[in-house]
């Protein structure tokens, strides 16, 4: 499975320009033989939105021309992209949308919103409340958005629902360059996602954006792992790059036979103990 990790820089608040750039990049990915493409978190809008959130939000329940254009582009290559959704109740969500075969097929609303340090997402967005898998031509997949992946239970839920692929869309800031080390934030992402891949026995594809917004730089460094948690390839730091990675999806079968961690998972135990922790069930011997 050839995956295009589309590491690029959107323009803050400029949906029209970002849409044109998206279509151009998808065309390039298809020309280079990719079977699917991943674009970063909030690529259609930019990240540091603040008061711009209502201006750039799109309705997915009654698609307008922007969604129709993205759907049309998916006739050539299926892809995931980050954007802002406005619900029918006028709540605003940071979402990852999967387009395939001329249709919007799946939407994941970001569940874990960082609101600490340089992040203020809890002030701008509502929280998603579902973590679900969806079918693709390459196997059952799951989407996570940046902070979601820092909560290991999210990946476990996807695995338990049958995911054999996980795609992580990110807008991760640049940290650590210029002090004699690699990009520390990307080093940490590699450690995190290679571990999640190994524990769950599925490939993980991570795409991060580049560029600067309001003094905040984004680090790039997109990468993919196989089902054993081995790093397959990674994009450079800082600069835009369209990286094609050949992901051996057949290794999932081998890994899950050799290390049957998913087989031996006990969701009923987790369910019972969570009920106890939340005070919904009594502690019994």
PEWO-V8197 format. One line per field, one symbol per residue. phi: phi as a letter, one per 20 degrees, with the letter a starting at -180 (. if undefined). Layout:
# PEWO-V8197
phi=???
This chain:
# PEWO-V8197
phi=.edeeeebdeefmdfffffffgfffffffffenfebccdfglffcneeelffgffdfceeebgefffffffffffebfbdbebdddffemddcecddddbmncedbcdegeddfcbleebffedceefcbccebfcfdpfccdcdlggffdgffffffffeofdbcdddbcefebnfncncfffffgffffffffffffdmcfcddccecncblndedemmgbcdefenefeabeffmefaddeceeefffggfffffceffgefcffffgfffgffemeceedf
